[in-house]
Structure formats: C-alpha cells, structure tokens
Amino acid sequence: MTGERRGHRGRLSFAPRGLSSVAARDLLAQVGPNAVPEQRPGLAARMAAKLWAPVPWMLEVTITLEVALGKRLEAVVVAVVLALNAGA
C-alpha cells in the first residue's frame, strides 16, 4: 500500500517500509539531516541556575547580614565561596 502525505515542501510518496533511498537522499539534500542542534546555555545562565536554590539563598542572606553588621571580611569570604560554587 502506498500513499501520499504532506511533507516539509509539498507531497511525499511513501510505502509501508519507508522512503526509498533516492527519496531519502533527495530530502537530505533539500532540508538537511534530521538532527536538532544542541544549544548550550551561556555562562551567565549556568551560574544563575546554580544560584537559584535554598543553600545559595542562605549564603546570599548571610552576605547581606554580614555587610549590615559591618563584617565586610566575612561577607567577602562567603561571597568568594558562593562564587566558586556557582562557577564549578
């Protein structure tokens, strides 16, 4: 049994066993391979994703409290730990 189905650019003939080698080669030449390109998020997006969790939130609050209490050195140390964890 053969039939027709709308494809990417018009009608395609198909058989129960799939496309013929000629049709597959023609489609490959017309539309390219059947693949989805891998999209990797940027560095900023990856770091933001690592900072969006309860433990980083606690460290961010700790940094804020240390600065509010005038303990800048401790705030810097916690910020460095947070930055190293986000970058890893």
N, C-alpha and C positions, 0 to 999 in steps of 0.2 A: 504494500500500500504506500503510495506516495502522496504528497500534498504540498500545499504552499502555506507559508507563514510570513508575516511582515517582519523584516529584519531591520538592521541598522539603516540600510539605504535601499529600501524597496522590498521586493519579494524574493524569498529564497526557496529553492526546491529542497525538499528533504525526504529521506527514506527512513524506514524504521531503524536502520543501522547507523544513521547519522549522515553527515555531509560526505561527499566524495572528496578524494584527495585534491582534485582540481578546484572544487568549490572552496575547500579549506585554504588552499594556497592563495586563491583569489581574495578571500576575505582577509587573510593575514596581510596581504599586500595593500588592501584598501584601508583597513581600520587598525592594523597593528595587532600585537599579541594580546591575548586575553589575560591581562595582568593589571593589578591595582598598584600604583606606585606607593611605596612606603613613605609616609610623611612623619618625620621625627620632630617633636616639638622643640622649640628653641631653648637655650639655656635659661632664660628668664622664666619661661613657662614651667620648666622642670623644677627650678628652685622654688617657685611659688607653690607648686604642688606639694613639695616636701615640707613647706612651712604651714600648710593647711591641715593641721592635726592637733589634737589636745596637748601633746608634750611640747611642741614648738610654741603653742599659745601660752603655756605656763612659763616658758623661758622668756617670751616677749613681755609678759606681765612682770616677771622678775626684773628684767632690764628696766622697765618703766619705774618700778618701785625703787630700785637701787639709785636711779638718777634722781627721783623725787627726794630720796633721803640723803642725797649728796655723796653717795658712794660710787663715784664715777669709775674707779679702777675695777670694782666688782662688776659693774654694768658692762664695761668693755670686755672683761674676761668671759662673761656669759654670752655677750654678743659674738665674740670670736668662736665660742663653742657652737652657737646656733648657726653661724655662717659656715663653719667647717662641716657640720652635719648636713646642711642644705646643699652644699657643693659636692658631697660624696655620692 
